[in-house]
Amino acid sequence: MDSFKFELVSPERLLVSEDVHSVVVPGSEGEMTVMARHAPVVTTMRPGIVVVETVGGEKNRYVVYGGFADITAESCTLLAEFSVHERDFDREDLAHRMEETKKAISEATEAAHRTKLEEFLHQLTTLGQVIVPA
């Protein structure tokens, strides 16, 4: 199986930089699996789980809160607004983000803005349901 360069970057740090066999990306239009020689794509990401299969066959899961993916035939770079390995995920942070989003929804004056916030809250809720409890 061919490998390609994968990097997961958040504002705080470079989380992953290695050759991998595949990466499952929570794209804004749905999950997509990236493998070597993938067609070039740039897409936004929704809150979700990135699943990375390493060259050694290990699968690692990372929680991301949006950002975007830059995919080429030779590489995949995810620039996440927030990212952490699933084992290090703080459920209290998720609960806090959900409360802040609910507050923003109640204060939103424009329907389009409120709709975007409601969609984000739904994505956060779904994320909370798929994360394996520590």
Residue frames as a rotation matrix with the C-alpha (Angstrom) as fourth column:
MET 1
0.587 0.810 0.000 0.00
0.810 -0.587 0.000 0.00
0.000 0.000 -1.000 0.00
ASP 2
-0.166 -0.636 0.753 1.36
0.592 -0.675 -0.440 3.43
0.789 0.373 0.489 -0.95
SER 3
0.090 0.137 -0.986 1.96
0.928 -0.370 0.033 6.12
-0.361 -0.919 -0.161 1.63
PHE 4
0.175 -0.022 0.984 1.85
0.526 -0.843 -0.112 9.91
0.832 0.537 -0.136 1.56
LYS 5
-0.843 -0.534 -0.074 2.86
0.384 -0.498 -0.777 12.82
0.378 -0.683 0.625 3.79
PHE 6
0.306 0.952 -0.009 0.26
0.611 -0.189 0.769 13.87
0.730 -0.241 -0.639 6.38
GLU 7
-0.869 -0.495 -0.011 0.35
0.331 -0.563 -0.757 16.90
0.369 -0.661 0.653 8.66
LEU 8
0.354 0.920 -0.168 -2.18
0.756 -0.176 0.630 17.98
0.550 -0.350 -0.758 11.27
VAL 9
-0.754 -0.639 0.154 -1.61
0.496 -0.707 -0.505 21.54
0.432 -0.304 0.849 12.41
SER 10
0.493 0.830 -0.260 -3.49
0.839 -0.375 0.394 23.62
0.229 -0.412 -0.882 14.98
PRO 11
0.700 -0.218 0.680 -2.75
-0.115 -0.974 -0.195 27.19
0.705 0.058 -0.707 16.07
GLU 12
0.830 -0.340 0.442 -0.94
-0.488 -0.060 0.871 25.84
-0.270 -0.939 -0.216 19.14
ARG 13
-0.158 -0.915 0.372 1.34
-0.582 0.391 0.713 23.27
-0.798 -0.103 -0.594 17.46
LEU 14
-0.161 -0.010 -0.987 2.13
-0.858 0.496 0.135 20.72
0.488 0.868 -0.088 14.80
LEU 15
0.365 0.430 0.826 0.33
-0.833 0.547 0.084 17.62
-0.416 -0.718 0.558 16.09
VAL 16
0.483 -0.165 0.860 1.29
0.291 0.957 0.020 15.08
-0.826 0.240 0.510 13.42
SER 17
0.449 -0.378 -0.810 3.85
-0.872 -0.385 -0.304 15.01
-0.196 0.842 -0.502 10.62
GLU 18
-0.385 -0.551 0.740 4.44
-0.366 0.827 0.426 11.56
-0.847 -0.106 -0.521 9.16
ASP 19
-0.714 0.154 -0.683 3.95
-0.619 0.316 0.719 9.22
0.326 0.936 -0.130 6.23
VAL 20
-0.380 0.697 0.608 0.58
-0.470 0.420 -0.776 7.44
-0.797 -0.580 0.168 6.43
HIS 21
-0.875 0.161 0.457 -1.57
0.431 0.689 0.583 5.04
-0.221 0.707 -0.672 4.41
SER 22
-0.242 0.849 0.469 -4.90
0.627 -0.232 0.744 6.85
0.741 0.474 -0.476 4.84
VAL 23
-0.970 0.076 -0.229 -6.67
0.125 -0.654 -0.746 9.70
-0.207 -0.752 0.625 6.58
VAL 24
-0.140 0.974 0.179 -10.42
0.928 0.066 0.366 10.06
0.345 0.218 -0.913 7.13
VAL 25
-0.973 -0.223 0.066 -11.31
0.206 -0.958 -0.198 13.76
0.108 -0.179 0.978 7.08
PRO 26
-0.180 0.950 -0.256 -14.58
0.826 0.005 -0.564 15.18
-0.535 -0.312 -0.785 8.50
GLY 27
-0.898 -0.188 0.398 -15.25
0.413 -0.670 0.616 17.39
0.151 0.718 0.680 5.50
SER 28
-0.742 0.638 -0.204 -18.03
-0.432 -0.688 -0.583 19.96
-0.513 -0.344 0.786 5.51
GLU 29
-0.072 0.715 -0.695 -19.84
-0.970 0.111 0.215 17.91
0.231 0.690 0.686 2.86
GLY 30
0.934 0.358 -0.002 -19.24
-0.343 0.896 0.282 14.58
0.102 -0.263 0.959 4.66
GLU 31
0.387 -0.822 0.418 -16.40
-0.282 0.326 0.902 12.29
-0.878 -0.467 -0.106 5.59
MET 32
0.851 -0.212 -0.480 -13.79
-0.450 0.176 -0.876 11.56
0.270 0.961 0.054 2.95
THR 33
0.685 -0.666 0.294 -10.94
0.291 0.621 0.728 9.06
-0.668 -0.414 0.619 2.93
VAL 34
0.690 -0.569 -0.446 -7.65
-0.723 -0.558 -0.407 10.36
-0.017 0.604 -0.797 1.58
MET 35
0.667 -0.552 0.501 -5.07
0.382 0.830 0.406 7.95
-0.640 -0.080 0.765 0.17
ALA 36
-0.389 -0.896 -0.212 -1.90
0.135 -0.283 0.949 8.30
-0.911 0.341 0.231 -1.90
ARG 37
-0.945 -0.094 0.313 -2.41
0.324 -0.137 0.936 9.89
-0.045 0.986 0.160 -5.33
HIS 38
-0.037 0.964 -0.264 -5.71
0.793 -0.132 -0.594 11.52
-0.608 -0.231 -0.760 -4.28
ALA 39
0.078 0.164 0.983 -7.08
0.814 -0.580 0.032 14.16
0.575 0.798 -0.178 -6.64
PRO 40
-0.890 -0.455 0.038 -6.25
0.362 -0.754 -0.549 17.70
0.278 -0.474 0.835 -5.47
VAL 41
0.236 0.971 0.028 -8.95
0.621 -0.174 0.764 19.11
0.747 -0.163 -0.644 -3.18
VAL 42
-0.940 -0.290 0.179 -9.29
0.030 -0.594 -0.804 21.98
0.339 -0.751 0.567 -0.74
THR 43
0.020 0.988 -0.154 -12.25
0.325 0.139 0.935 21.66
0.945 -0.069 -0.318 1.62
THR 44
-0.233 0.007 0.972 -13.45
-0.823 -0.534 -0.194 23.03
0.518 -0.845 0.130 4.90
MET 45
-0.683 -0.005 -0.731 -13.81
0.290 0.916 -0.278 20.70
0.671 -0.402 -0.624 7.86
ARG 46
0.384 0.808 0.447 -16.61
-0.399 -0.291 0.870 20.42
0.832 -0.512 0.211 10.37
PRO 47
-0.119 -0.378 0.918 -16.10
-0.987 0.142 -0.069 19.43
-0.104 -0.915 -0.390 14.00
GLY 48
0.845 0.421 -0.330 -15.35
-0.470 0.878 -0.085 15.73
0.254 0.227 0.940 14.01
ILE 49
0.530 -0.636 0.561 -12.85
-0.155 0.578 0.801 12.91
-0.834 -0.512 0.207 14.23
VAL 50
0.399 -0.547 -0.736 -9.81
-0.883 -0.013 -0.469 12.55
0.247 0.837 -0.488 11.96
VAL 51
0.789 -0.150 0.596 -8.74
-0.118 0.915 0.386 8.90
-0.603 -0.375 0.705 11.69
VAL 52
0.333 -0.791 -0.512 -5.13
-0.940 -0.238 -0.244 8.33
0.071 0.563 -0.823 10.64
GLU 53
0.962 -0.132 0.239 -3.79
0.109 0.988 0.110 4.93
-0.251 -0.080 0.965 9.59
THR 54
0.367 -0.910 -0.192 -0.02
-0.721 -0.409 0.559 4.97
-0.588 -0.067 -0.806 9.94
VAL 55
0.098 -0.457 -0.884 2.43
-0.855 0.416 -0.309 3.08
0.509 0.786 -0.351 7.76
GLY 56
-0.869 -0.480 0.119 2.85
-0.457 0.686 -0.566 0.67
0.190 -0.546 -0.816 10.70
GLY 57
-0.503 0.755 -0.420 -0.89
0.322 0.615 0.720 -0.12
0.802 0.227 -0.552 10.65
GLU 58
-0.685 0.243 -0.687 -1.75
0.668 -0.166 -0.725 1.81
-0.290 -0.956 -0.049 13.83
LYS 59
-0.046 0.721 0.691 -4.94
0.636 -0.512 0.577 3.88
0.770 0.466 -0.436 13.82
ASN 60
-0.782 -0.202 -0.590 -4.96
0.584 -0.567 -0.580 7.19
-0.217 -0.798 0.562 15.68
ARG 61
0.179 0.912 0.369 -7.97
0.887 -0.312 0.340 9.42
0.425 0.266 -0.865 16.23
TYR 62
-0.868 -0.443 -0.226 -7.86
0.494 -0.821 -0.287 13.20
-0.059 -0.361 0.931 16.60
VAL 63
0.249 0.933 -0.258 -10.67
0.875 -0.331 -0.353 15.56
-0.415 -0.138 -0.899 17.54
VAL 64
-0.845 -0.451 0.288 -10.90
0.532 -0.766 0.361 18.69
0.058 0.458 0.887 15.37
TYR 65
0.099 0.844 -0.527 -13.15
0.575 -0.481 -0.662 21.75
-0.812 -0.238 -0.533 15.58
GLY 66
0.920 0.392 -0.004 -13.22
0.210 -0.501 -0.840 22.85
-0.331 0.772 -0.543 11.98
GLY 67
-0.095 -0.927 -0.363 -10.54
-0.251 -0.331 0.910 24.32
-0.963 0.178 -0.201 9.75
PHE 68
0.711 0.353 -0.608 -9.65
-0.668 0.071 -0.741 23.19
-0.218 0.933 0.286 6.28
ALA 69
0.335 -0.545 0.768 -7.89
0.250 0.838 0.485 20.39
-0.908 0.029 0.417 4.41
ASP 70
0.379 -0.354 -0.855 -5.42
-0.883 -0.413 -0.221 20.85
-0.275 0.839 -0.469 1.56
ILE 71
0.390 -0.122 0.913 -5.08
0.032 0.992 0.119 17.56
-0.920 -0.017 0.391 -0.32
THR 72
0.194 -0.384 -0.903 -2.71
-0.972 -0.202 -0.123 16.80
-0.135 0.901 -0.412 -3.19
ALA 73
0.709 0.036 -0.704 -1.53
-0.342 0.891 -0.299 13.58
0.617 0.453 0.644 -4.82
GLU 74
-0.120 -0.905 -0.409 1.53
0.185 0.384 -0.904 13.56
0.975 -0.184 0.121 -2.52
SER 75
-0.933 -0.305 -0.189 0.23
0.254 -0.189 -0.949 15.02
0.254 -0.933 0.254 0.73
CYS 76
0.239 0.970 0.050 -2.65
0.549 -0.178 0.817 15.96
0.801 -0.168 -0.574 3.01
THR 77
-0.875 -0.483 -0.032 -2.42
0.323 -0.534 -0.781 18.94
0.360 -0.694 0.623 5.34
LEU 78
0.263 0.952 -0.157 -5.16
0.762 -0.105 0.639 19.68
0.592 -0.288 -0.753 7.84
LEU 79
-0.833 -0.385 0.397 -5.17
0.098 -0.809 -0.579 23.16
0.545 -0.443 0.712 9.35
ALA 80
-0.040 0.848 -0.529 -7.54
0.791 0.350 0.501 22.81
0.610 -0.398 -0.685 12.28
GLU 81
0.273 0.243 0.931 -9.01
-0.308 -0.895 0.324 25.58
0.912 -0.375 -0.169 14.42
PHE 82
0.117 -0.235 0.965 -8.47
-0.973 0.168 0.158 23.18
-0.199 -0.957 -0.209 17.35
SER 83
0.487 0.036 -0.873 -7.07
-0.391 0.902 -0.181 19.67
0.781 0.429 0.454 17.43
VAL 84
-0.140 -0.505 0.852 -6.08
-0.978 0.204 -0.040 17.13
-0.153 -0.839 -0.522 20.06
HIS 85
-0.805 -0.121 -0.581 -5.52
-0.234 0.964 0.123 13.39
0.545 0.235 -0.804 20.18
GLU 86
0.143 0.981 -0.132 -8.76
-0.231 0.162 0.959 11.73
0.963 -0.106 0.249 21.23
ARG 87
0.137 -0.130 -0.982 -7.19
0.794 0.608 0.031 10.32
0.593 -0.784 0.186 24.42
ASP 88
-0.772 -0.508 -0.382 -6.35
0.635 -0.637 -0.437 13.89
-0.021 -0.580 0.814 25.52
PHE 89
-0.437 0.670 0.600 -9.77
0.206 -0.575 0.792 15.33
0.876 0.470 0.113 24.70
ASP 90
-0.975 0.126 -0.183 -11.44
0.139 -0.298 -0.944 17.38
-0.174 -0.946 0.273 27.43
ARG 91
-0.366 0.917 0.159 -15.21
0.851 0.261 0.455 16.82
0.376 0.302 -0.876 27.51
GLU 92
0.113 0.373 -0.921 -15.60
0.740 -0.650 -0.173 19.93
-0.663 -0.662 -0.349 29.69
ASP 93
-0.742 -0.419 -0.523 -14.16
-0.042 -0.749 0.661 21.99
-0.669 0.513 0.539 26.83
LEU 94
-0.840 0.501 0.210 -16.81
0.377 0.258 0.889 20.54
0.391 0.826 -0.406 24.50
ALA 95
0.016 0.882 -0.472 -19.56
1.000 -0.001 0.031 21.32
0.027 -0.472 -0.881 27.02
HIS 96
-0.181 -0.170 -0.969 -18.23
0.392 -0.916 0.087 24.87
-0.902 -0.364 0.232 27.36
ARG 97
-0.967 -0.209 -0.143 -18.17
-0.054 -0.380 0.923 25.36
-0.247 0.901 0.357 23.57
MET 98
-0.530 0.842 0.100 -21.74
0.708 0.374 0.599 24.06
0.467 0.388 -0.794 23.35
GLU 99
0.146 0.570 -0.808 -22.93
0.899 -0.417 -0.132 26.48
-0.413 -0.707 -0.574 26.06
GLU 100
-0.505 -0.408 -0.760 -21.18
0.085 -0.900 0.427 29.40
-0.859 0.151 0.490 24.37
THR 101
-0.977 0.170 0.130 -22.81
0.138 0.036 0.990 28.46
0.163 0.985 -0.059 21.06
LYS 102
-0.175 0.962 -0.209 -26.26
0.956 0.216 0.196 28.22
0.234 -0.166 -0.958 22.68
LYS 103
0.018 0.111 -0.994 -25.75
0.578 -0.812 -0.080 31.67
-0.816 -0.573 -0.079 24.16
ALA 104
-0.828 -0.390 -0.403 -24.69
-0.095 -0.610 0.787 33.05
-0.553 0.690 0.468 20.78
ILE 105
-0.724 0.643 0.250 -27.81
0.575 0.362 0.734 31.50
0.381 0.675 -0.632 19.18
SER 106
0.123 0.830 -0.544 -30.07
0.981 -0.185 -0.060 33.21
-0.151 -0.526 -0.837 21.72
GLU 107
0.036 -0.195 -0.980 -28.35
0.253 -0.947 0.198 36.55
-0.967 -0.255 0.015 21.03
ALA 108
-0.793 -0.384 0.473 -28.24
0.517 -0.012 0.856 36.25
-0.323 0.923 0.208 17.22
THR 109
-0.212 0.711 -0.670 -30.26
-0.195 -0.703 -0.684 38.91
-0.958 -0.014 0.287 15.45
GLU 110
-0.182 0.099 -0.978 -29.87
-0.978 -0.118 0.170 37.70
-0.099 0.988 0.119 11.87
ALA 111
0.738 0.596 0.315 -31.55
-0.556 0.803 -0.217 34.48
-0.382 -0.015 0.924 10.75
ALA 112
0.718 -0.512 -0.472 -28.61
-0.219 0.477 -0.851 33.40
0.661 0.714 0.230 8.55
HIS 113
-0.320 -0.860 0.398 -26.17
-0.676 -0.088 -0.732 33.80
0.664 -0.503 -0.553 11.44
ARG 114
0.012 0.431 0.902 -28.50
-0.925 0.348 -0.154 31.93
-0.380 -0.833 0.403 13.81
THR 115
0.915 0.350 -0.199 -28.81
-0.403 0.804 -0.438 29.08
0.006 0.481 0.877 11.29
LYS 116
0.252 -0.908 -0.335 -25.01
-0.299 0.256 -0.919 28.76
0.920 0.331 -0.207 11.03
LEU 117
-0.480 -0.408 0.777 -24.71
-0.837 -0.051 -0.544 28.69
0.261 -0.912 -0.317 14.81
GLU 118
0.418 0.713 0.562 -27.45
-0.797 0.585 -0.149 26.05
-0.435 -0.386 0.813 15.09
GLU 119
0.836 -0.194 -0.513 -25.63
-0.246 0.703 -0.667 23.92
0.490 0.684 0.540 12.52
PHE 120
-0.210 -0.971 0.112 -22.38
-0.479 0.003 -0.878 24.29
0.852 -0.238 -0.466 14.47
LEU 121
-0.233 0.209 0.950 -24.17
-0.955 0.136 -0.264 23.29
-0.184 -0.968 0.168 17.70
HIS 122
0.832 0.554 0.012 -25.55
-0.531 0.804 -0.268 20.20
-0.158 0.216 0.963 15.96
GLN 123
0.482 -0.740 -0.470 -22.04
-0.200 0.429 -0.881 19.29
0.853 0.518 0.059 14.78
LEU 124
-0.466 -0.643 0.608 -20.67
-0.732 -0.106 -0.673 19.70
0.497 -0.758 -0.422 18.32
THR 125
0.217 0.652 0.727 -23.48
-0.897 0.426 -0.114 17.52
-0.384 -0.628 0.677 19.69
THR 126
0.924 0.088 -0.371 -22.74
-0.285 0.807 -0.518 14.82
0.254 0.584 0.771 17.12
LEU 127
0.017 -0.996 -0.083 -19.04
-0.408 0.069 -0.910 15.02
0.913 0.049 -0.405 17.94
GLY 128
-0.340 -0.099 0.935 -19.82
-0.940 -0.004 -0.342 14.42
0.038 -0.995 -0.092 21.61
GLN 129
0.625 0.686 0.373 -21.74
-0.678 0.714 -0.175 11.28
-0.386 -0.143 0.911 20.68
VAL 130
0.884 -0.280 -0.374 -18.91
-0.097 0.673 -0.733 9.73
0.456 0.685 0.568 18.63
ILE 131
-0.053 -0.941 0.335 -15.99
-0.740 -0.188 -0.646 10.36
0.671 -0.282 -0.686 20.97
VAL 132
0.198 0.018 -0.980 -14.98
0.370 0.924 0.092 7.28
0.908 -0.381 0.176 22.92
PRO 133
0.891 0.157 0.427 -15.26
-0.300 -0.502 0.811 8.04
0.341 -0.851 -0.400 26.64
ALA 134
-0.079 -0.992 0.096 -11.93
-0.657 -0.021 -0.754 8.17
0.750 -0.123 -0.650 28.48
